[in-house]
Amino acid sequence: MNLDEITKTQDALIKDYCISCNKPLPSGAVFCEYCGPPIRPEDTSRSGTTFWQAMTKISLLTLVFAVLVAYKVGWDYEVFLSSVIEAPVEEKAQEIPKDEDYQLIHYVNVSFANIREEPSKKAKIIGGAGKGEHLVILEKKDDWTQVDMGGKKGWVATRLLSTSIE
């Protein structure tokens, strides 16, 4: 046997090779004597993303998707924004009719309204008015209306009153 045949016979008996240098491993060896033991990779932390980070990413992706869809369908955002963001409307006081044929009538729109001494929820109750009862308005102050009930002056919450022209 020459040297090449011996080497081939030995190589046939060796089943494992080093994955780094591709040299045959001695029988029963776990690692290559030239390369040494393998080095463990650095431990990576498995913290992942927090709930809020995930929610932020999902929100941003949803926003980008919505913008792309709006662009593709030719959505008119100005019409949408004008309906969502309404300009403040100035409230105009109801004009008292000048015609003698018509009268402005104020009446209670709840089952019972307390009439108080002062324009406050904590003020003493001096009377009451039932649903549909007509009241004479003397003055308005913030959310309260001063009324006259047969000589008695008192205050009632404005939201409890309705007005009609008859």
DOKOL-420612 format. One line per field, with one value per atom (N, C-alpha, C): residue number from 1; residue in three letters; atom name; x, y, z. Coordinates in Angstrom, 2 decimals. Example, Ala and Ser with C-alpha at 12.3 -4.5 7.8 and 13.67 -1.06 7.14 Angstrom:
num 1 1 1 2 2 2;
residuo ALA ALA ALA SER SER SER;
atomo N CA C N CA C;
X 13.19 12.30 13.20 12.85 13.67 12.90;
Y -5.69 -4.50 -3.30 -2.25 -1.06 0.03;
Z 7.80 7.80 7.80 7.08 7.14 7.87;
//
This chain:
num 1 1 1 2 2 2 3 3 3 4 4 4 5 5 5 6 6 6 7 7 7 8 8 8 9 9 9 10 10 10 11 11 11 12 12 12 13 13 13 14 14 14 15 15 15 16 16 16 17 17 17 18 18 18 19 19 19 20 20 20 21 21 21 22 22 22 23 23 23 24 24 24 25 25 25 26 26 26 27 27 27 28 28 28 29 29 29 30 30 30 31 31 31 32 32 32 33 33 33 34 34 34 35 35 35 36 36 36 37 37 37 38 38 38 39 39 39 40 40 40 41 41 41 42 42 42 43 43 43 44 44 44 45 45 45 46 46 46 47 47 47 48 48 48 49 49 49 50 50 50 51 51 51 52 52 52 53 53 53 54 54 54 55 55 55 56 56 56 57 57 57 58 58 58 59 59 59 60 60 60 61 61 61 62 62 62 63 63 63 64 64 64 65 65 65 66 66 66 67 67 67 68 68 68 69 69 69 70 70 70 71 71 71 72 72 72 73 73 73 74 74 74 75 75 75 76 76 76 77 77 77 78 78 78 79 79 79 80 80 80 81 81 81 82 82 82 83 83 83 84 84 84 85 85 85 86 86 86 87 87 87 88 88 88 89 89 89 90 90 90 91 91 91 92 92 92 93 93 93 94 94 94 95 95 95 96 96 96 97 97 97 98 98 98 99 99 99 100 100 100 101 101 101 102 102 102 103 103 103 104 104 104 105 105 105 106 106 106 107 107 107 108 108 108 109 109 109 110 110 110 111 111 111 112 112 112 113 113 113 114 114 114 115 115 115 116 116 116 117 117 117 118 118 118 119 119 119 120 120 120 121 121 121 122 122 122 123 123 123 124 124 124 125 125 125 126 126 126 127 127 127 128 128 128 129 129 129 130 130 130 131 131 131 132 132 132 133 133 133 134 134 134 135 135 135 136 136 136 137 137 137 138 138 138 139 139 139 140 140 140 141 141 141 142 142 142 143 143 143 144 144 144 145 145 145 146 146 146 147 147 147 148 148 148 149 149 149 150 150 150 151 151 151 152 152 152 153 153 153 154 154 154 155 155 155 156 156 156 157 157 157 158 158 158 159 159 159 160 160 160 161 161 161 162 162 162 163 163 163 164 164 164 165 165 165 166 166 166;
residuo MET MET MET ASN ASN ASN LEU LEU LEU ASP ASP ASP GLU GLU GLU ILE ILE ILE THR THR THR LYS LYS LYS THR THR THR GLN GLN GLN ASP ASP ASP ALA ALA ALA LEU LEU LEU ILE ILE ILE LYS LYS LYS ASP ASP ASP TYR TYR TYR CYS CYS CYS ILE ILE ILE SER SER SER CYS CYS CYS ASN ASN ASN LYS LYS LYS PRO PRO PRO LEU LEU LEU PRO PRO PRO SER SER SER GLY GLY GLY ALA ALA ALA VAL VAL VAL PHE PHE PHE CYS CYS CYS GLU GLU GLU TYR TYR TYR CYS CYS CYS GLY GLY GLY PRO PRO PRO PRO PRO PRO ILE ILE ILE ARG ARG ARG PRO PRO PRO GLU GLU GLU ASP ASP ASP THR THR THR SER SER SER ARG ARG ARG SER SER SER GLY GLY GLY THR THR THR THR THR THR PHE PHE PHE TRP TRP TRP GLN GLN GLN ALA ALA ALA MET MET MET THR THR THR LYS LYS LYS ILE ILE ILE SER SER SER LEU LEU LEU LEU LEU LEU THR THR THR LEU LEU LEU VAL VAL VAL PHE PHE PHE ALA ALA ALA VAL VAL VAL LEU LEU LEU VAL VAL VAL ALA ALA ALA TYR TYR TYR LYS LYS LYS VAL VAL VAL GLY GLY GLY TRP TRP TRP ASP ASP ASP TYR TYR TYR GLU GLU GLU VAL VAL VAL PHE PHE PHE LEU LEU LEU SER SER SER SER SER SER VAL VAL VAL ILE ILE ILE GLU GLU GLU ALA ALA ALA PRO PRO PRO VAL VAL VAL GLU GLU GLU GLU GLU GLU LYS LYS LYS ALA ALA ALA GLN GLN GLN GLU GLU GLU ILE ILE ILE PRO PRO PRO LYS LYS LYS ASP ASP ASP GLU GLU GLU ASP ASP ASP TYR TYR TYR GLN GLN GLN LEU LEU LEU ILE ILE ILE HIS HIS HIS TYR TYR TYR VAL VAL VAL ASN ASN ASN VAL VAL VAL SER SER SER PHE PHE PHE ALA ALA ALA ASN ASN ASN ILE ILE ILE ARG ARG ARG GLU GLU GLU GLU GLU GLU PRO PRO PRO SER SER SER LYS LYS LYS LYS LYS LYS ALA ALA ALA LYS LYS LYS ILE ILE ILE ILE ILE ILE GLY GLY GLY GLY GLY GLY ALA ALA ALA GLY GLY GLY LYS LYS LYS GLY GLY GLY GLU GLU GLU HIS HIS HIS LEU LEU LEU VAL VAL VAL ILE ILE ILE LEU LEU LEU GLU GLU GLU LYS LYS LYS LYS LYS LYS ASP ASP ASP ASP ASP ASP TRP TRP TRP THR THR THR GLN GLN GLN VAL VAL VAL ASP ASP ASP MET MET MET GLY GLY GLY GLY GLY GLY LYS LYS LYS LYS LYS LYS GLY GLY GLY TRP TRP TRP VAL VAL VAL ALA ALA ALA THR THR THR ARG ARG ARG LEU LEU LEU LEU LEU LEU SER SER SER THR THR THR SER SER SER ILE ILE ILE GLU GLU GLU;
atomo N CA C N CA C N CA C N CA C N CA C N CA C N CA C N CA C N CA C N CA C N CA C N CA C N CA C N CA C N CA C N CA C N CA C N CA C N CA C N CA C N CA C N CA C N CA C N CA C N CA C N CA C N CA C N CA C N CA C N CA C N CA C N CA C N CA C N CA C N CA C N CA C N CA C N CA C N CA C N CA C N CA C N CA C N CA C N CA C N CA C N CA C N CA C N CA C N CA C N CA C N CA C N CA C N CA C N CA C N CA C N CA C N CA C N CA C N CA C N CA C N CA C N CA C N CA C N CA C N CA C N CA C N CA C N CA C N CA C N CA C N CA C N CA C N CA C N CA C N CA C N CA C N CA C N CA C N CA C N CA C N CA C N CA C N CA C N CA C N CA C N CA C N CA C N CA C N CA C N CA C N CA C N CA C N CA C N CA C N CA C N CA C N CA C N CA C N CA C N CA C N CA C N CA C N CA C N CA C N CA C N CA C N CA C N CA C N CA C N CA C N CA C N CA C N CA C N CA C N CA C N CA C N CA C N CA C N CA C N CA C N CA C N CA C N CA C N CA C N CA C N CA C N CA C N CA C N CA C N CA C N CA C N CA C N CA C N CA C N CA C N CA C N CA C N CA C N CA C N CA C N CA C N CA C N CA C N CA C N CA C N CA C N CA C N CA C N CA C N CA C N CA C N CA C N CA C N CA C N CA C N CA C N CA C N CA C N CA C N CA C N CA C N CA C N CA C N CA C N CA C N CA C;
X 0.85 0.00 0.89 0.54 1.29 0.61 1.18 0.70 -0.67 -0.92 -2.23 -3.35 -3.08 -4.10 -4.38 -3.35 -3.53 -4.37 -4.09 -4.84 -6.29 -6.54 -7.92 -8.65 -7.97 -8.58 -8.90 -7.98 -8.22 -9.38 -9.39 -10.48 -11.83 -11.85 -13.11 -13.62 -12.71 -13.12 -13.61 -13.17 -13.56 -14.90 -15.84 -17.18 -17.47 -16.74 -17.01 -15.87 -16.25 -15.28 -15.60 -14.59 -14.78 -15.55 -16.55 -17.35 -16.64 -15.60 -14.86 -13.73 -12.87 -11.70 -11.80 -12.84 -13.13 -12.05 -11.33 -10.34 -11.05 -10.55 -11.19 -11.00 -12.06 -12.02 -11.49 -10.62 -10.16 -11.33 -11.23 -12.34 -12.65 -13.94 -14.41 -14.26 -13.71 -13.52 -14.83 -15.00 -16.20 -15.92 -14.68 -14.33 -12.94 -12.63 -11.38 -10.22 -9.07 -7.93 -7.25 -7.49 -6.90 -7.76 -9.07 -9.99 -10.40 -10.40 -10.83 -12.35 -12.85 -14.30 -15.03 -16.26 -17.00 -17.34 -17.41 -17.72 -19.22 -19.84 -21.27 -21.60 -22.68 -23.08 -23.54 -23.45 -23.89 -25.36 -25.69 -27.09 -27.83 -28.89 -29.72 -30.88 -31.20 -32.32 -33.62 -34.57 -35.86 -36.93 -36.58 -37.57 -38.66 -38.33 -39.35 -39.86 -41.04 -41.64 -42.69 -42.83 -43.84 -45.21 -46.22 -47.59 -47.75 -47.24 -47.42 -46.62 -45.44 -44.68 -45.45 -46.02 -46.81 -48.02 -48.71 -49.88 -49.49 -48.34 -47.88 -47.60 -46.94 -46.64 -47.93 -48.86 -50.14 -50.88 -50.88 -51.57 -50.95 -49.64 -48.97 -49.24 -49.20 -49.50 -50.94 -51.87 -53.28 -53.44 -52.76 -52.83 -52.29 -51.15 -50.58 -51.53 -52.11 -53.06 -54.27 -54.80 -55.97 -55.65 -54.48 -54.08 -53.97 -53.37 -53.25 -54.62 -55.52 -56.87 -57.57 -57.47 -58.11 -57.56 -56.27 -55.64 -56.13 -56.18 -56.59 -58.04 -58.92 -60.34 -60.68 -59.69 -59.92 -60.83 -60.61 -61.44 -61.25 -62.34 -62.30 -62.32 -61.13 -61.01 -61.58 -61.62 -62.13 -63.62 -64.37 -65.80 -65.95 -65.12 -65.18 -64.81 -63.72 -63.28 -64.28 -64.92 -65.89 -67.12 -67.45 -68.59 -68.21 -66.93 -66.48 -66.18 -65.46 -65.08 -66.03 -67.04 -68.02 -67.58 -67.79 -67.46 -68.44 -67.96 -68.87 -69.98 -71.18 -72.33 -72.71 -72.83 -73.24 -74.72 -75.02 -76.42 -77.04 -78.15 -78.85 -80.04 -80.24 -81.39 -82.66 -83.67 -84.92 -85.57 -85.89 -86.49 -87.95 -88.33 -89.72 -90.53 -91.59 -92.39 -93.03 -93.06 -93.64 -95.13 -95.58 -96.97 -97.82 -98.90 -99.76 -100.57 -100.65 -101.41 -100.66 -99.35 -98.53 -97.94 -97.83 -97.22 -96.14 -95.10 -94.04 -94.43 -94.60 -95.06 -93.91 -93.65 -92.63 -93.36 -92.98 -93.66 -92.65 -93.03 -92.18 -92.23 -91.04 -91.00 -90.68 -90.67 -90.46 -91.66 -91.73 -92.90 -93.05 -91.94 -92.02 -90.70 -90.77 -89.58 -89.63 -88.52 -88.41 -88.12 -88.77 -88.49 -87.76 -86.60 -85.72 -85.56 -85.09 -84.89 -83.75 -82.69 -81.50 -81.17 -80.36 -79.98 -78.88 -79.24 -78.29 -79.05 -78.40 -79.03 -79.17 -78.34 -78.36 -79.32 -79.90 -80.80 -82.12 -82.78 -84.05 -85.15 -85.93 -87.04 -88.24 -88.79 -89.93 -91.22 -91.12 -92.32 -91.97 -92.98 -92.77 -93.75 -93.44 -94.31 -94.39 -95.58 -95.79 -95.61 -95.59 -95.37 -96.46 -96.01 -96.92 -97.37 -97.01 -97.42 -96.70 -97.46 -96.90 -96.24 -95.07 -94.31 -93.97 -93.92 -93.52 -92.04 -91.27 -89.81 -89.50 -88.65 -88.22 -86.77 -85.91 -84.48 -83.81 -82.69 -81.89 -80.48 -79.92 -78.58 -77.90 -76.89 -76.17 -77.15 -77.24 -78.13 -79.43 -79.75 -80.95 -81.83 -83.12 -84.09 -84.96 -85.11 -85.98 -87.40 -88.33 -89.72 -90.61 -91.80 -92.82 -94.01 -94.37 -95.52 -96.55 -97.36 -98.43 -97.90 -96.91 -96.36 -95.13 -94.91 -93.71 -92.61 -91.43 -90.28 -89.37 -88.89 -87.99 -87.16 -86.27 -85.35 -85.58 -85.52 -85.68 -84.56 -84.07 -83.03 -83.59 -82.85 -83.31 -83.57 -82.81 -82.99 -84.34 -85.03 -86.33 -87.49 -87.16 -88.17 -88.10 -89.25 -89.33 -90.10 -89.89 -90.54 -91.25 -92.40 -93.11 -93.79 -94.09 -94.80 -96.22 -97.17 -98.59 -99.33;
Y -1.17 0.00 1.24 2.11 3.35 4.39 5.53 6.58 7.11 7.19 7.71 6.73 5.45 4.46 4.44 4.63 4.67 5.89 7.01 8.24 8.08 7.45 7.25 6.30 5.26 4.31 4.99 5.82 6.55 7.54 8.20 9.18 8.49 7.25 6.52 6.16 5.92 5.59 6.83 7.99 9.24 9.69 9.89 10.27 11.74 12.33 13.72 14.62 15.81 16.83 18.12 18.93 20.23 21.15 21.83 22.71 24.02 24.34 25.58 25.39 24.41 24.25 23.05 22.25 21.09 19.99 19.96 18.90 17.76 16.51 15.39 15.47 15.10 15.09 13.74 13.71 12.43 11.65 10.34 9.53 9.88 10.05 10.37 11.84 12.66 14.08 14.84 15.84 16.67 17.91 18.40 19.57 19.41 20.24 20.19 20.61 19.89 20.25 21.52 21.90 23.12 24.35 24.19 25.34 25.54 24.52 24.62 24.52 24.65 24.54 25.72 25.48 26.58 27.66 28.90 30.04 30.28 30.38 30.62 32.01 32.15 33.50 34.29 35.60 36.47 36.23 36.21 36.05 37.33 37.18 38.33 38.36 39.55 39.65 39.43 38.86 38.55 39.49 40.74 41.68 41.98 41.99 42.26 43.69 43.91 45.24 45.28 46.44 46.62 46.79 46.75 46.91 48.26 49.32 50.67 50.85 50.21 50.28 49.56 48.42 47.69 48.50 49.13 49.95 51.14 51.74 52.87 52.42 51.28 50.77 50.43 49.80 49.46 50.72 51.73 52.99 53.67 53.71 54.34 53.59 52.27 51.48 51.69 51.77 52.01 53.38 54.38 55.73 55.76 55.13 55.09 54.38 53.26 52.53 53.40 54.11 54.96 56.08 56.67 57.74 57.18 56.00 55.40 55.09 54.55 54.25 55.54 56.58 57.86 58.44 58.32 58.82 58.03 56.72 55.87 56.10 56.33 56.51 57.97 58.86 60.27 60.95 60.65 61.16 62.67 63.40 64.85 65.16 65.34 65.54 66.89 67.88 69.19 69.13 68.33 68.16 67.47 66.44 65.73 66.65 67.39 68.25 69.38 69.88 70.95 70.44 69.15 68.61 68.23 67.89 67.51 68.75 69.69 70.89 72.00 72.18 73.20 74.55 75.56 76.90 77.30 78.00 78.40 79.30 79.00 79.75 80.74 81.98 83.00 82.85 82.83 82.72 84.12 84.19 85.47 85.42 86.50 86.57 86.58 85.91 85.85 87.24 87.68 89.00 88.95 89.95 90.04 90.62 89.94 90.42 91.78 92.61 93.95 93.94 92.89 92.78 92.45 93.18 92.97 91.68 91.09 89.86 88.64 88.78 87.67 88.01 87.00 87.18 86.13 86.51 85.61 84.95 83.62 82.89 82.03 82.13 81.31 80.33 79.06 78.05 77.01 76.28 75.26 74.00 73.43 72.27 70.96 70.98 69.78 69.60 68.45 68.19 69.19 69.67 70.66 71.42 72.74 73.59 74.39 74.35 75.14 76.59 77.48 78.91 79.33 79.99 80.28 81.78 82.15 83.56 84.19 83.44 83.92 82.97 83.42 82.55 81.56 80.57 79.57 78.31 77.15 75.90 75.80 76.54 76.48 77.49 78.36 79.39 78.77 79.48 79.01 78.95 77.86 77.68 78.46 79.35 80.17 79.76 78.86 78.41 77.39 77.06 76.10 76.31 75.72 75.83 74.47 74.07 72.78 72.86 71.71 71.61 72.37 73.20 73.96 75.28 75.54 76.78 77.96 79.03 80.21 81.11 81.65 82.52 83.82 84.91 86.21 86.40 86.63 86.78 88.24 88.44 89.80 90.06 89.07 89.27 87.91 87.93 86.70 86.99 86.01 86.16 84.80 84.66 83.40 82.29 81.25 80.11 80.22 81.39 81.60 82.68 82.56 83.53 83.98 85.33 85.86 85.93 85.40 85.34 86.02 86.41 87.01 86.06 85.61 84.71 85.39 86.19 86.86 87.73 88.54 89.44 88.89 87.61 87.01 86.98 87.50 87.44 86.33 85.54 84.46 84.06 83.12 82.68 81.20 80.86 79.49 79.20 77.97 77.59 77.72 78.39 78.68 77.41 76.36 75.11 74.46 74.89 74.32 75.04 76.09 76.90 76.74 76.87 76.91 78.15 78.58 79.79 79.49 80.10 79.96 81.28 81.44 82.64 82.23 82.91 82.60 83.86;
Z 0.00 0.00 0.00 -0.84 -0.84 0.05 0.13 1.06 0.67 -0.61 -1.06 -0.70 -0.83 -0.49 1.00 1.80 3.25 3.63 3.05 3.33 2.93 1.79 1.34 2.28 2.75 3.67 5.00 5.49 6.74 6.57 5.44 5.20 5.12 4.62 4.53 5.91 6.86 8.22 9.00 8.61 9.30 8.73 9.65 9.21 9.49 10.41 10.79 10.38 9.88 9.49 10.22 10.46 11.12 10.17 10.69 9.83 9.54 10.33 10.10 9.08 9.33 8.47 7.53 7.67 6.85 6.95 8.08 8.33 9.04 8.85 9.52 11.04 11.73 13.20 13.66 14.67 15.20 15.76 15.81 16.29 17.74 18.02 19.37 19.73 18.82 19.13 18.93 19.76 19.68 18.85 18.90 18.12 17.54 16.56 15.82 16.72 16.62 17.46 16.96 15.69 15.13 15.44 15.31 15.49 16.94 17.73 19.11 19.22 20.45 20.63 19.97 19.53 18.90 19.93 19.47 20.34 20.29 21.47 21.53 21.04 20.31 19.89 21.12 21.00 22.09 22.39 23.66 24.04 23.69 22.95 22.61 23.58 24.04 24.99 24.23 24.90 24.29 24.82 24.99 25.53 24.51 23.24 22.22 22.31 21.77 21.82 22.91 23.50 24.54 23.88 24.69 24.20 23.50 24.11 23.54 22.26 22.17 20.93 19.81 20.14 19.14 18.71 19.66 19.33 18.46 18.75 17.94 16.50 16.36 15.02 14.26 14.94 14.31 13.89 14.75 14.44 13.22 13.19 12.04 10.74 10.80 9.60 9.16 10.11 9.78 9.14 9.67 9.12 7.69 7.48 6.13 5.17 5.62 4.78 4.45 5.44 5.22 4.23 4.34 3.41 1.99 1.85 0.52 -0.08 0.71 0.22 -0.18 0.66 0.36 -0.94 -1.14 -2.37 -3.59 -3.45 -4.58 -5.00 -4.05 -4.40 -4.68 -4.56 -4.87 -3.85 -2.59 -1.50 -1.34 -1.24 -1.06 0.43 1.00 2.44 2.89 2.02 2.41 2.77 2.04 2.33 3.69 3.94 5.22 6.38 6.23 7.32 7.59 6.55 6.77 7.52 7.35 8.09 9.51 9.75 11.09 11.92 11.34 12.06 11.62 12.40 12.06 12.60 11.82 12.26 13.36 14.38 15.44 14.90 15.32 14.86 15.95 15.53 16.50 16.80 18.08 18.47 18.43 17.77 17.70 18.65 19.32 20.21 19.36 19.88 19.14 19.15 17.97 17.87 18.32 19.05 19.51 18.36 18.00 16.87 17.17 16.16 16.30 15.99 15.33 14.94 16.17 16.37 17.54 17.43 16.24 16.07 16.63 16.80 17.30 18.65 19.51 20.82 21.02 21.77 22.13 23.46 23.46 24.63 25.16 26.47 27.13 28.04 27.95 28.75 29.24 30.28 30.88 30.01 29.69 28.80 29.54 30.88 31.69 32.59 33.26 34.11 35.25 35.82 36.89 36.95 37.07 37.15 38.45 39.20 40.43 40.09 40.82 40.68 41.96 41.81 42.94 43.15 44.35 44.70 43.89 43.68 42.99 41.82 40.85 39.73 40.13 40.95 41.43 41.82 41.64 42.04 43.55 44.28 45.73 46.36 45.53 46.06 46.54 47.44 48.03 46.96 47.01 46.07 46.61 45.76 46.19 45.50 44.54 43.84 42.78 41.97 40.91 39.78 38.64 37.48 36.81 36.42 35.77 34.27 33.64 32.20 31.44 30.49 29.65 30.27 31.52 32.19 31.54 31.26 30.63 31.67 31.33 32.22 31.49 32.24 31.68 31.98 30.93 31.06 31.36 32.40 32.75 32.33 32.54 32.30 32.09 31.36 31.21 31.71 32.44 33.00 32.93 32.07 31.85 31.50 32.33 32.07 32.83 33.33 34.15 33.54 33.77 33.25 34.42 34.56 35.62 35.07 35.86 35.43 36.46 35.97 36.84 36.84 38.05 38.19 39.09 38.49 39.24 40.36 40.10 41.09 41.78 41.73 42.32 41.26 41.62 40.71 41.20 40.26 40.60 39.39 39.63 38.58 38.27 36.98 36.54 35.52 35.51 34.55 33.12 32.25 30.89 30.10 30.36 29.61 29.89 30.95 31.28 30.60 29.83 29.17 27.65 27.01 25.55 25.17 23.92 23.44 22.13 21.97 20.70 20.39 19.12 18.67 18.35 18.98 18.75 18.35;
//
